[in-house]
Structures are given as structure tokens and as C-alpha cells.
Amino acid sequence: MAERSEDAVEEIIDALGPLPPPRARPVLVVVSGLPGTGKSWLCGELHRRSGAVVLESDALRRRLFPRPTYSRQESRRLFDLIHAAVERLLRQGVSCILDATNLAERHRRPLYEIAEACGAELLLVEVTAPAAVALARLQQRAATPGSLSEADAAVYQRMRRQREEIGREHFVVDTSKPTEEALAEISRRLEGR
């Protein structure tokens, strides 16, 4: 991992590949949800439809910490760097989608502040699925080689207890049901229409 914060932020931005053209008012989509609910799938769909960059916390953790420990210190460093990258991108006019659990208000609040400071539109998306569906997805993921997430049923249960309601207006997308209407609306907002 790059030792200096500036180098690590640059490494995150480089990992995103080619950036879309800047916009006068970029959008920050903060995705929140338990493991297995379909956050990464939803973020991939939004990227495909809008071109906004996706900062996927699991992939970035592996990039910055090749042998992740998931310690509080490591997570704090990871999200400090992700937040710095999001801020830099928004200031450049690049719309971003943050793919992370973002279950507690204390984790979401800095993102609200970054969006406001950068003059970006903030969209909050809570991704849900029934527990049985999410747990089945986690089991299937564990059997799939190359999965970035190490979340399992125990992690799901622990995180479920940490989940806090989003106190602001937000989209709720249940990925066990048809999602087209929500995806179309979020994509429309991402594209500034």
C-alpha cells in the first residue's frame, strides 16, 4: 500500500480506470445495505447506465491492504482514503457511487458533508433483501472463487445489529423484487435529467 495519503488516494483514483467527462454539478450516490442484499449488483447497474465511477470498498480494501485484517484501524484508514478520493473526484465534477455497507449514521455523515462542501447532489440508496435471500447469496458467494467480499452469515448477523435507519430522504431498493423503476429513477438523477 502507498504510505503517503496523497499516493494512496491517487492509487484509488487510478484503479477506477478512465473517468467520465466532468459535470457542472456532480452526484454522489451513497449506497447502504447489509452484505448479500445486492449493493454491488445495483452499483454495477448504475455505472452501466450512467457512467458514474464506482468506489467499491471491498475491492479497494484488497488493493490497499493485500492481506486485510478488517481491524478498526484498517477500516478507518480505508474509509479516510475513500472519502478523500470521493472529495477529489466531486471537486473535478466526476459523479461517484460508493459501494459499502454504510450502516451507521456516523459512517454516512462525512459523506453528507463532502457532498455539501463540493456542491454535489447527494442521493442515498438503501439496498435491502429478505434475510433468507441475503444469506443464500452469501453462501453462494463463498463458494465462488475470486469473490472480493469475505462476509458470511456471522458477519451478516453482527452487522444487522449495527444497522441504523437513514434519517434523510432516500431510495429503498429491494433486490428480491423488480428493480427497474428505482434503477431508472436513480440513473435519471445521476445523469442530471
VEXDREN-2710 file (C-alpha; in Angstrom, 1 decimal):
% VEXDREN-2710
k/r/px/py/pz
1/MET/0.0/0.0/0.0
2/ALA/1.2/3.5/-0.7
3/GLU/2.4/5.0/2.6
4/ARG/1.5/8.7/1.9
5/SER/-2.2/9.5/1.8
6/GLU/-1.8/11.5/-1.4
7/ASP/-0.3/8.5/-3.1
8/ALA/-3.0/6.1/-1.7
9/VAL/-5.7/8.5/-2.9
10/GLU/-4.1/8.6/-6.4
11/GLU/-3.9/4.8/-6.3
12/ILE/-7.7/4.6/-5.6
13/ILE/-8.5/7.0/-8.5
14/ASP/-6.1/5.2/-10.9
15/ALA/-7.9/1.9/-10.0
16/LEU/-11.2/3.4/-11.3
17/GLY/-9.9/3.5/-14.9
18/PRO/-11.0/6.2/-17.4
19/LEU/-13.1/8.9/-15.7
20/PRO/-16.3/10.2/-17.3
21/PRO/-16.4/13.8/-18.5
22/PRO/-16.9/16.3/-15.7
23/ARG/-20.3/17.8/-15.0
24/ALA/-21.3/21.2/-13.6
25/ARG/-23.0/19.5/-10.7
26/PRO/-21.8/16.0/-10.0
27/VAL/-23.8/13.5/-8.0
28/LEU/-22.7/11.4/-5.0
29/VAL/-24.7/8.2/-4.6
30/VAL/-24.2/6.6/-1.1
31/VAL/-25.3/3.0/-1.1
32/SER/-26.1/1.4/2.2
33/GLY/-27.1/-2.2/3.0
34/LEU/-26.2/-5.4/4.7
35/PRO/-24.0/-8.0/3.0
36/GLY/-25.8/-10.1/0.4
37/THR/-28.5/-7.5/-0.3
38/GLY/-27.3/-6.7/-3.8
39/LYS/-25.3/-3.5/-3.3
40/SER/-22.6/-4.3/-5.8
41/TRP/-25.0/-5.5/-8.4
42/LEU/-27.0/-2.3/-8.0
43/CYS/-23.9/-0.2/-8.2
44/GLY/-22.8/-2.0/-11.4
45/GLU/-26.1/-1.4/-13.0
46/LEU/-26.0/2.3/-12.1
47/HIS/-22.5/2.5/-13.5
48/ARG/-23.5/0.8/-16.7
49/ARG/-26.5/3.1/-17.2
50/SER/-24.8/6.4/-16.2
51/GLY/-21.1/6.1/-16.5
52/ALA/-20.6/7.3/-12.9
53/VAL/-17.5/5.8/-11.2
54/VAL/-18.0/3.1/-8.5
55/LEU/-15.7/3.1/-5.5
56/GLU/-16.2/-0.5/-4.2
57/SER/-14.9/-0.7/-0.6
58/ASP/-14.2/-4.5/-0.8
59/ALA/-12.1/-4.1/-3.9
60/LEU/-10.3/-1.0/-2.7
61/ARG/-9.5/-2.7/0.7
62/ARG/-7.9/-5.6/-1.2
63/ARG/-5.9/-3.2/-3.3
64/LEU/-4.7/-1.1/-0.5
65/PHE/-4.3/-3.9/2.1
66/PRO/-3.4/-7.1/0.2
67/ARG/-3.9/-9.2/3.4
68/PRO/-6.8/-7.4/5.1
69/THR/-7.3/-7.7/8.8
70/TYR/-10.6/-5.8/8.9
71/SER/-9.4/-4.1/12.1
72/ARG/-10.9/-0.8/13.1
73/GLN/-7.7/1.0/12.4
74/GLU/-7.5/-0.5/8.9
75/SER/-11.2/0.3/8.2
76/ARG/-10.7/3.9/9.4
77/ARG/-7.7/4.3/7.1
78/LEU/-9.5/2.8/4.2
79/PHE/-12.6/5.0/4.5
80/ASP/-10.5/8.1/5.2
81/LEU/-8.8/7.4/1.8
82/ILE/-12.0/6.6/0.1
83/HIS/-13.6/9.8/1.4
84/ALA/-10.6/11.8/0.2
85/ALA/-10.9/10.2/-3.3
86/VAL/-14.6/10.9/-3.4
87/GLU/-14.0/14.6/-2.5
88/ARG/-11.3/14.9/-5.1
89/LEU/-13.5/13.4/-7.8
90/LEU/-16.5/15.5/-6.9
91/ARG/-14.4/18.7/-7.0
92/GLN/-13.3/17.6/-10.5
93/GLY/-17.0/17.3/-11.5
94/VAL/-17.0/13.5/-11.5
95/SER/-20.1/11.7/-10.2
96/CYS/-19.4/8.9/-7.8
97/ILE/-21.2/5.8/-6.4
98/LEU/-19.9/4.5/-3.1
99/ASP/-20.5/0.7/-2.7
100/ALA/-20.1/0.0/1.0
101/THR/-22.3/-1.1/3.8
102/ASN/-22.6/2.4/5.3
103/LEU/-24.9/1.1/8.0
104/ALA/-24.4/3.7/10.7
105/GLU/-25.1/7.4/10.6
106/ARG/-21.6/8.2/11.8
107/HIS/-20.3/6.5/8.7
108/ARG/-22.7/8.3/6.4
109/ARG/-22.4/11.8/7.9
110/PRO/-18.9/12.6/6.5
111/LEU/-20.2/11.8/3.0
112/TYR/-23.1/14.2/3.5
113/GLU/-20.6/16.9/4.5
114/ILE/-18.3/16.1/1.5
115/ALA/-21.3/16.3/-1.0
116/GLU/-22.4/19.6/0.5
117/ALA/-18.8/21.1/0.5
118/CYS/-18.4/20.1/-3.1
119/GLY/-21.8/21.4/-4.3
120/ALA/-22.7/17.8/-5.4
121/GLU/-26.2/16.4/-5.4
122/LEU/-26.5/13.6/-2.7
123/LEU/-28.5/10.5/-3.4
124/LEU/-28.9/7.9/-0.6
125/VAL/-29.9/4.4/-1.6
126/GLU/-30.8/1.7/0.9
127/VAL/-30.5/-1.7/-0.6
128/THR/-32.5/-4.5/1.0
129/ALA/-33.4/-8.1/0.6
130/PRO/-35.1/-10.6/2.9
131/ALA/-32.7/-12.2/5.3
132/ALA/-33.1/-15.7/3.7
133/VAL/-32.3/-14.3/0.3
134/ALA/-29.2/-12.3/1.5
135/LEU/-27.9/-15.4/3.4
136/ALA/-28.4/-17.6/0.4
137/ARG/-26.4/-15.1/-1.7
138/LEU/-23.6/-15.0/0.8
139/GLN/-23.4/-18.8/0.9
140/GLN/-23.3/-18.9/-2.9
141/ARG/-20.7/-16.1/-3.0
142/ALA/-18.5/-18.1/-0.5
143/ALA/-18.5/-21.0/-3.0
144/THR/-17.5/-18.7/-5.9
145/PRO/-13.7/-18.3/-6.4
146/GLY/-12.4/-14.8/-6.6
147/SER/-15.2/-13.1/-4.6
148/LEU/-13.9/-9.8/-3.1
149/SER/-16.2/-9.9/0.0
150/GLU/-15.4/-12.2/2.9
151/ALA/-18.8/-11.5/4.6
152/ASP/-20.6/-14.6/5.7
153/ALA/-23.7/-15.4/7.8
154/ALA/-21.9/-14.4/11.1
155/VAL/-20.8/-11.1/9.6
156/TYR/-24.4/-10.5/8.3
157/GLN/-25.9/-11.2/11.8
158/ARG/-23.3/-8.9/13.5
159/MET/-23.8/-6.1/11.0
160/ARG/-27.6/-6.4/11.2
161/ARG/-27.4/-5.3/14.8
162/GLN/-25.3/-2.3/13.8
163/ARG/-27.7/-1.0/11.2
164/GLU/-29.2/2.4/11.8
165/GLU/-32.1/4.0/9.9
166/ILE/-31.2/6.6/7.3
167/GLY/-32.7/9.8/8.7
168/ARG/-32.8/11.6/5.3
169/GLU/-34.9/11.2/2.2
170/HIS/-33.6/8.1/0.4
171/PHE/-34.4/5.4/-2.1
172/VAL/-35.2/1.9/-0.8
173/VAL/-34.4/-0.9/-3.4
174/ASP/-35.4/-4.5/-2.5
175/THR/-33.3/-6.5/-4.9
176/SER/-35.5/-9.6/-4.4
177/LYS/-38.3/-7.7/-6.3
178/PRO/-38.3/-5.9/-9.7
179/THR/-35.8/-3.0/-9.6
180/GLU/-36.3/-1.3/-12.9
181/GLU/-38.4/1.6/-11.7
182/ALA/-35.9/2.5/-9.0
183/LEU/-32.8/2.0/-11.2
184/ALA/-34.4/4.2/-13.9
185/GLU/-35.1/7.0/-11.4
186/ILE/-31.7/6.9/-9.7
187/SER/-30.0/6.7/-13.2
188/ARG/-32.1/9.7/-14.3
189/ARG/-30.9/11.7/-11.3
190/LEU/-27.3/10.6/-11.9
191/GLU/-27.4/11.8/-15.4
192/GLY/-28.9/15.2/-14.4
193/ARG/-32.2/14.7/-16.2
END
